[in-house]
Amino acid sequence: MKELDWHSTTILGIRRDNLVALGSDGQVTMGETVLKQNARKIRRLHNDKVLVGFAGATADAFTLFERFEKKLDEFSGNLARSVVELAKDWRTDRVLRRLEALLGIMDREHAYIVSGSGDVIEPDDGIVAIGSGGPYALAAARALLKHTKLPADEIVREAIKLAAGICVYTNYEIFVETI
């Protein structure tokens, strides 16, 4: 039996005027079938000071959320250190390295994209965009940041809506968390 591809999502995070917003669409698909319309793919961690979103296999993401939360506790909320240590574990641990997901992680000062191959990327413009609709949302967010005065949460919503109009794995059920 052919293994079905799980696709879930568009995650977008930006910072503007002392507001950090991380959002996602709600769609989860398996192959060509939509399984869920309103999945919540964003979590608040470490006393609501860190926002984390995932793209990829859902069960894998929950495992990574749990591991990352432990790293934040272990390193007293030091986001940079926690992200690097999670990436190391993810890349080297026999079980973890099989996990298929990407994480978008933000706090008031930092923005990271973390992968299982050990990548820890801090985007130059501070915009986190992952998932199948990530590139579309990223382009829209950059344009909205440059040409509008919209607050961070509204830019995230509008950019994901634009991505949903292009990416079949992204829907219009949008969830945004802010810090």
Secondary structure, DSSP 4 states (H G I P E B T S, - for coil): -PPPPEE--EEEEEEETTEEEEEEE--EEETTEEEES----EEEETTTTEEEEEEE-HHHHHHHHHHHHHHHHHTTT-HHHHHHHHHHHHHHSTTGGG--EEEEEE-SS-EEEEETTS-EE--TTS-EEEETTHHHHHHHHHHHHHH----HHHHHHHHHHHHHTT-TT--S-EEEEE-
